[in-house]
Amino acid sequence: MRKLIIASVSAIALMGVAACNETAAEKEADAQADAIEAQAEVESTQLENAADQATTDAERDALNDRADAVEESAEQRADAVEEAAEDTAPAQ
């Protein structure tokens, strides 16, 4: 739950800062990146909830590790989407 709150607050703060001087392509990329991260957050939360119900420490640890990997992978994919849009945007 704490991770969800932190991610939400961070996303809102970044959207406010990033909204200045963005091209349409960058705005679209940001929306795609946000969607990637939101989907990962859902999947990660489901894994963490499953970990809370795990009957063994090994199972709980494995599920939490998968949740962390999902978040990390999504962050990398989202960053790649945003960077690709920045690379194709005209210089300002």
C-alpha positions in Angstrom: 0.0 0.0 0.0 2.9 2.4 0.8 4.4 1.8 -2.6 1.1 2.6 -4.3 0.8 5.9 -2.4 4.4 6.8 -3.2 4.0 5.9 -6.8 0.8 7.9 -7.1 2.2 11.0 -5.5 5.4 10.8 -7.6 3.4 10.4 -10.8 1.3 13.5 -10.0 4.3 15.6 -9.2 6.1 14.5 -12.3 3.1 15.2 -14.5 2.9 18.8 -13.2 6.6 19.4 -13.9 6.7 17.6 -17.2 3.7 19.4 -18.6 5.7 22.5 -19.5 7.0 22.8 -23.1 6.2 19.3 -24.2 5.5 18.4 -27.8 2.4 16.3 -28.7 4.7 13.2 -29.2 6.2 13.7 -25.7 2.7 14.0 -24.2 1.6 10.9 -25.9 4.8 9.1 -24.7 4.1 10.2 -21.2 0.6 8.9 -21.4 1.9 5.5 -22.7 4.6 5.5 -20.0 2.0 6.2 -17.3 -0.2 3.3 -18.7 2.8 0.9 -18.6 3.5 1.9 -15.0 -0.1 1.8 -13.9 -0.5 -1.8 -15.3 2.6 -2.8 -13.6 1.4 -1.3 -10.4 -1.8 -3.4 -10.6 0.2 -6.6 -11.3 2.7 -5.8 -8.6 -0.1 -5.2 -6.1 -1.7 -8.5 -7.0 1.6 -10.3 -6.4 2.2 -8.5 -3.1 -1.3 -9.5 -2.0 -0.6 -13.1 -3.0 2.6 -12.8 -1.0 0.6 -11.7 2.0 -1.4 -14.9 1.7 1.6 -17.2 1.2 2.0 -20.1 3.5 5.8 -20.2 3.4 8.6 -17.7 3.7 10.1 -18.9 0.4 6.8 -18.5 -1.4 6.3 -15.0 0.1 9.8 -13.9 -0.8 9.5 -15.2 -4.4 6.2 -13.4 -4.9 7.6 -10.2 -3.5 10.7 -10.6 -5.7 8.5 -11.0 -8.7 6.5 -7.9 -7.7 9.7 -5.9 -7.5 10.9 -7.2 -10.9 7.6 -6.3 -12.5 7.9 -2.7 -11.2 11.5 -2.4 -12.3 10.8 -3.8 -15.8 7.9 -1.4 -16.2 10.0 1.5 -15.1 12.6 0.6 -17.6 10.0 0.2 -20.4 8.3 3.5 -19.5 11.7 5.3 -19.5 12.5 3.9 -22.9 9.2 5.1 -24.3 9.8 8.6 -22.9 13.4 8.7 -24.1 12.4 7.6 -27.6 9.9 10.5 -27.8 12.5 13.0 -26.5 15.0 11.7 -29.1 12.6 12.3 -31.9 11.3 15.7 -30.6 12.6 18.8 -32.3 15.1 20.9 -30.3 13.6 23.8 -28.4 
